Amino acid sequence: MKKVFTLAVILGFGFLVHTKFVEAAYAVGFVKFYKETTLENSSNQTVNCNTWAFGVVNEPSLIEKYENCINDYQKDGYAIIKQSGT
């Protein structure tokens, strides 16, 4: 019984440390960022625009490059068929 209690305490402490570490990492700018969009034109040709980063990054810059990619393809007649990401 003592071993089960000790294991429960260790798991609870590990979970608490993990959640606080994640909160602290996001507070200082450490992020996991991923977005992907698939576009298709009238000839059924598909292209992908994606961006990803893991660490301390300039998120607005990544979003700007990602949106520019989408806008460039939309100007060429492509339409968004699928978007995913965080």
C-alpha angles and dihedrals in degrees: 000000000000091000092052091050092048091049091050091051092049092049092047092049091047091051092049093049091048095051093046091048091053091049091048092047092053090046092060094045103267107144144168106219128177133158131166133181128186117206130189133194131209090272090059092249111148130205133182130222114192142160131187139171138169119196137024103343142157098254097186090056092051092049091049093053091046093050091046089055091052093046092050092054093044089055087057092055101267121140128206113254101167137016129182140159146084 
